[in-house]
C-alpha cells in the first residue's frame, strides 16, 4: 500500500488504542479518515453501517462508484464500511478504485470487527460484575450506586425516594423439598414479577440469596411507596407453575424506608428497610412494614 493508505490504517489503529475511547468516536473518526486515503479525496465520501445504524461523512451520498467491505465479528457480518465517489472519477484507464484502496478498506473492516468484538467483551465483563448471574438483576453494588444518584436527584427536586427490602417467605423449605432447580426458578420468576411492578426508572436488585431491593425514585410521599408495595405483594403471592405439574405458592415480607424521612444516607435507608422487613416477617400479620423513623440508624 502507498503512503496515504498506510496513514489511514495507522490512524485507525491509533484510534482503537486510545484509552477510554467510545465505539461511536472510533466510527466517526474512521469515516473522516477514509476519503483522504483515496486518489480523489475531494470527490469522496464514506459511511459505516453497523447493525443498521449509519455513521457517515456530512457530504455522504450513495453512488454507483462505490467500494465496500463487510465488517465481521466472529465470522458474522455485523455491518459494512464503504467509500463512494459522489461523481464519476476522471477516466485514466483504471477502475475507480485501486487495488491498494481495496486492500486498505478490507484491513479497516477487519480492524473494526476486532475492536467491536473487544468492546462487546468489555461490556459483557462490566455487566457480569454488576449483575446477578441467575436473575440478571443488578447486584447490591450497582443498587447502592443507583440509590446514591436517586438521593442526589431527590435532594435537588425536593422529592422522595422509597427503598423496599423484600425477603421471600418459605424459600428455604421450597429449596429443601423441591431442590435447587425449583429454588432458582422461583428467584428468576420473582425478579421478572418485581420488574413488572415498577417503572423503567426504578431499580430492582437481587442483594442476597432470596432478598431483593427495590428503589423507587421521584415519588412524593409514603402513599406512593405503599401502592408499589401492594402491587408487589399481590403479584408475588400469585402461584408459580413449576414444570407444568407443580404449583408453588409463596409470599414475601417487605420493609419500607423513605428518603428523607428515614435518613439522608443510602446505607441508613437500606438498613432501616431491612429492619422493617424483619419486623414484618416476625409479626406475620401484615406483609409489609414501614421503617420506624424514631429509631436511630
C-alpha positions as CSV (number, residue, x, y, z in Angstrom):
1,X,0.0,0.0,0.0
2,X,1.1,3.6,-0.6
3,X,1.6,6.3,1.9
4,X,-2.0,7.6,2.0
5,X,-3.5,4.2,2.6
6,X,-1.0,3.3,5.3
7,X,-1.6,6.6,7.0
8,X,-5.3,5.8,7.1
9,X,-4.7,2.4,8.6
10,X,-2.2,3.8,11.2
11,X,-4.8,6.5,12.1
12,X,-7.5,3.8,12.7
13,X,-5.0,1.8,14.8
14,X,-4.2,4.8,16.9
15,X,-7.9,5.4,17.4
16,X,-8.5,1.9,18.5
17,X,-5.6,2.1,21.0
18,X,-6.8,5.4,22.6
19,X,-7.6,4.7,26.3
20,X,-11.3,5.2,27.2
21,X,-12.5,6.0,23.6
22,X,-16.1,5.1,22.8
23,X,-17.1,3.0,19.8
24,X,-19.1,5.8,18.4
25,X,-16.0,8.0,18.4
26,X,-13.9,5.4,16.6
27,X,-16.6,5.1,13.9
28,X,-17.0,8.9,13.5
29,X,-13.2,9.4,13.2
30,X,-12.8,6.5,10.8
31,X,-15.3,7.8,8.3
32,X,-13.4,11.1,8.3
33,X,-10.1,9.4,7.6
34,X,-11.2,7.2,4.7
35,X,-11.8,9.8,1.9
36,X,-8.4,11.4,2.4
37,X,-6.8,8.0,1.6
38,X,-8.3,7.8,-1.9
39,X,-7.0,9.1,-5.2
40,X,-9.6,11.8,-5.5
41,X,-10.4,12.8,-1.9
42,X,-12.3,16.0,-2.8
43,X,-14.9,13.8,-4.6
44,X,-15.0,11.0,-2.0
45,X,-17.3,10.3,1.0
46,X,-17.6,7.4,3.4
47,X,-20.1,5.6,5.6
48,X,-20.0,2.8,8.2
49,X,-23.3,1.0,8.6
50,X,-23.1,-1.1,11.8
51,X,-26.1,-3.2,12.9
52,X,-28.5,-0.8,11.0
53,X,-27.0,2.4,12.4
54,X,-25.2,4.7,9.9
55,X,-22.2,6.8,10.6
56,X,-21.2,8.9,7.7
57,X,-19.4,12.0,6.4
58,X,-21.5,15.1,6.2
59,X,-21.3,15.1,2.4
60,X,-22.2,11.4,2.0
61,X,-24.3,10.3,-0.9
62,X,-24.6,6.9,-2.4
63,X,-23.4,6.4,-6.0
64,X,-22.5,3.7,-8.5
65,X,-18.8,4.4,-7.9
66,X,-18.7,2.6,-4.6
67,X,-16.4,0.3,-2.8
68,X,-17.4,-1.6,0.3
69,X,-16.2,-4.3,2.7
70,X,-18.0,-6.4,5.3
71,X,-17.4,-5.8,9.0
72,X,-17.3,-9.3,10.6
73,X,-17.5,-10.1,14.2
74,X,-16.7,-13.8,14.9
75,X,-17.4,-14.7,11.3
76,X,-20.8,-13.0,11.3
77,X,-21.4,-9.9,9.2
78,X,-22.3,-7.0,11.6
79,X,-22.1,-4.2,9.1
80,X,-20.3,-2.7,6.2
81,X,-17.7,0.0,5.6
82,X,-17.9,1.9,2.3
83,X,-16.4,4.7,0.3
84,X,-18.1,6.5,-2.6
85,X,-17.2,9.0,-5.3
86,X,-20.1,11.5,-5.5
87,X,-19.4,11.9,-9.2
88,X,-17.6,9.9,-11.9
89,X,-13.9,10.0,-11.3
90,X,-11.5,11.0,-14.1
91,X,-11.0,8.5,-16.9
92,X,-7.4,7.3,-16.7
93,X,-7.8,3.7,-17.9
94,X,-8.1,2.3,-14.3
95,X,-11.0,1.1,-12.3
96,X,-12.5,3.7,-10.0
97,X,-10.6,2.2,-7.1
98,X,-7.0,0.9,-7.0
99,X,-6.1,-2.5,-5.6
100,X,-4.3,-0.7,-2.7
101,X,-7.6,1.1,-1.8
102,X,-9.5,-2.2,-1.9
103,X,-6.9,-3.7,0.4
104,X,-7.0,-0.7,2.7
105,X,-10.8,-1.0,3.1
106,X,-10.6,-4.7,3.8
107,X,-8.0,-4.1,6.5
108,X,-10.0,-1.2,8.0
109,X,-13.1,-3.5,8.1
110,X,-11.1,-6.3,9.8
111,X,-9.8,-3.9,12.5
112,X,-13.3,-2.5,13.2
113,X,-14.6,-6.1,13.5
114,X,-11.8,-6.8,16.1
115,X,-12.5,-3.7,18.1
116,X,-16.2,-4.3,18.1
117,X,-15.6,-7.8,19.4
118,X,-13.3,-6.4,22.1
119,X,-15.7,-3.7,23.2
120,X,-18.5,-6.2,23.4
121,X,-16.4,-8.5,25.6
122,X,-15.5,-5.5,27.9
123,X,-19.2,-4.6,28.1
124,X,-20.1,-8.2,29.0
125,X,-17.4,-8.3,31.7
126,X,-18.7,-5.0,33.1
127,X,-22.3,-6.3,33.1
128,X,-21.3,-9.5,34.9
129,X,-19.5,-7.5,37.5
130,X,-22.7,-5.6,38.4
131,X,-25.5,-8.0,37.7
132,X,-26.6,-11.2,39.3
133,X,-25.7,-14.3,37.1
134,X,-29.1,-16.1,37.8
135,X,-31.7,-13.3,37.5
136,X,-29.6,-10.7,35.5
137,X,-30.8,-8.1,38.1
138,X,-28.4,-5.5,39.4
139,X,-26.3,-6.6,42.4
140,X,-26.1,-4.6,45.7
141,X,-23.0,-2.8,44.4
142,X,-24.9,-1.3,41.4
143,X,-28.1,-0.8,43.6
144,X,-26.0,1.3,46.0
145,X,-24.7,3.4,43.1
146,X,-28.3,4.0,41.8
147,X,-29.6,4.8,45.2
148,X,-26.9,7.4,45.7
149,X,-27.9,9.0,42.4
150,X,-31.6,8.8,43.2
151,X,-31.0,10.6,46.6
152,X,-29.0,13.3,44.9
153,X,-31.7,13.9,42.4
154,X,-34.4,13.9,45.1
155,X,-32.4,16.4,47.1
156,X,-32.4,18.8,44.1
157,X,-36.0,18.3,43.2
158,X,-37.3,18.1,46.7
159,X,-38.9,14.7,46.1
160,X,-38.7,11.4,47.9
161,X,-37.0,8.0,47.4
162,X,-38.5,4.8,48.6
163,X,-36.3,1.8,49.5
164,X,-38.1,-1.5,49.8
165,X,-36.3,-4.6,51.2
166,X,-38.0,-7.9,50.2
167,X,-37.4,-11.4,51.6
168,X,-39.2,-14.4,50.2
169,X,-41.3,-16.4,52.7
170,X,-40.7,-20.1,52.9
171,X,-37.9,-20.1,50.3
172,X,-35.7,-22.4,52.3
173,X,-38.5,-25.0,52.6
174,X,-39.0,-24.9,48.8
175,X,-35.3,-25.4,48.2
176,X,-35.2,-28.4,50.6
177,X,-38.4,-30.1,49.4
178,X,-38.2,-29.4,45.6
179,X,-34.5,-28.9,45.1
180,X,-32.3,-26.0,43.9
181,X,-33.8,-26.1,40.4
182,X,-37.1,-25.1,41.8
183,X,-35.5,-22.5,44.0
184,X,-33.6,-20.9,41.1
185,X,-36.8,-20.8,39.1
186,X,-38.6,-19.1,41.9
187,X,-35.9,-16.4,42.1
188,X,-36.0,-15.8,38.3
189,X,-39.8,-15.5,38.3
190,X,-39.7,-13.3,41.3
191,X,-37.3,-10.9,39.6
192,X,-39.5,-10.8,36.5
193,X,-42.6,-10.1,38.6
194,X,-40.9,-7.3,40.5
195,X,-39.8,-5.7,37.3
196,X,-43.4,-5.8,36.1
197,X,-44.5,-3.8,39.2
198,X,-42.2,-0.9,38.8
199,X,-41.3,1.9,36.4
200,X,-38.4,1.8,34.0
201,X,-36.7,4.5,36.1
202,X,-36.9,2.3,39.2
203,X,-34.3,-0.3,40.2
204,X,-34.9,-3.9,41.2
205,X,-31.8,-5.7,42.6
206,X,-31.0,-9.1,44.0
207,X,-29.0,-8.4,47.1
208,X,-28.8,-11.8,48.8
209,X,-30.0,-15.4,48.4
210,X,-33.7,-14.7,48.5
211,X,-33.5,-11.0,49.2
212,X,-34.4,-8.2,46.7
213,X,-34.2,-4.4,46.9
214,X,-36.5,-2.0,45.1
215,X,-35.5,1.6,44.7
216,X,-38.4,3.9,43.6
217,X,-37.2,7.5,42.9
218,X,-39.1,10.7,42.2
219,X,-42.1,9.8,44.4
220,X,-43.9,12.3,46.5
221,X,-44.9,10.6,49.7
222,X,-45.2,7.3,51.6
223,X,-48.6,6.6,50.0
224,X,-46.9,6.3,46.6
225,X,-44.5,3.7,48.1
226,X,-47.3,1.7,49.7
227,X,-49.1,1.5,46.4
228,X,-46.0,0.0,44.8
229,X,-45.6,-2.5,47.7
230,X,-49.2,-3.5,47.5
231,X,-48.8,-4.3,43.7
232,X,-45.6,-6.2,44.5
233,X,-47.2,-8.3,47.3
234,X,-50.2,-9.1,45.1
235,X,-48.1,-10.3,42.3
236,X,-45.5,-12.2,44.4
237,X,-48.4,-14.0,46.2
238,X,-49.7,-15.5,43.0
239,X,-48.9,-19.2,42.5
240,X,-46.0,-20.1,40.3
241,X,-46.3,-23.1,37.9
242,X,-43.1,-25.2,38.0
243,X,-42.5,-27.9,35.3
244,X,-46.2,-27.8,34.3
245,X,-47.3,-30.1,37.1
246,X,-46.2,-28.4,40.3
247,X,-47.8,-25.2,41.7
248,X,-45.7,-23.3,44.2
249,X,-47.4,-20.7,46.4
250,X,-45.2,-18.2,48.2
251,X,-45.1,-14.7,49.5
252,X,-42.8,-12.1,50.8
253,X,-42.1,-9.9,53.7
254,X,-41.3,-6.3,52.8
255,X,-39.8,-3.4,54.7
256,X,-40.0,0.2,53.5
257,X,-37.9,3.2,54.3
258,X,-38.2,6.7,52.8
259,X,-35.7,9.5,52.0
260,X,-35.6,12.0,53.6
261,X,-38.0,10.9,56.4
262,X,-35.9,7.8,57.5
263,X,-32.4,9.0,56.7
264,X,-30.3,11.0,54.3
265,X,-27.7,8.4,53.6
266,X,-28.2,5.3,51.5
267,X,-26.7,2.8,54.0
268,X,-29.1,4.1,56.7
269,X,-32.1,3.7,54.3
270,X,-31.2,0.2,53.3
271,X,-30.6,-0.8,56.9
272,X,-33.9,0.6,58.1
273,X,-35.8,-1.1,55.2
274,X,-34.2,-4.4,56.1
275,X,-35.0,-4.0,59.8
276,X,-38.6,-3.2,58.9
277,X,-38.7,-6.3,56.7
278,X,-37.6,-8.5,59.6
279,X,-40.3,-6.9,61.8
280,X,-42.9,-7.7,59.2
281,X,-41.7,-11.3,58.9
282,X,-41.8,-11.8,62.7
283,X,-45.2,-10.3,63.2
284,X,-46.8,-12.3,60.4
285,X,-49.9,-10.0,60.5
286,X,-49.0,-7.7,57.6
287,X,-46.9,-8.5,54.6
288,X,-45.0,-5.1,54.7
289,X,-43.8,-2.8,57.4
290,X,-42.7,0.9,57.3
291,X,-39.5,1.8,59.0
292,X,-39.7,3.5,62.4
293,X,-38.0,6.9,61.8
294,X,-37.9,7.5,65.6
295,X,-35.3,4.7,65.9
296,X,-31.7,5.9,65.3
297,X,-29.9,4.1,62.4
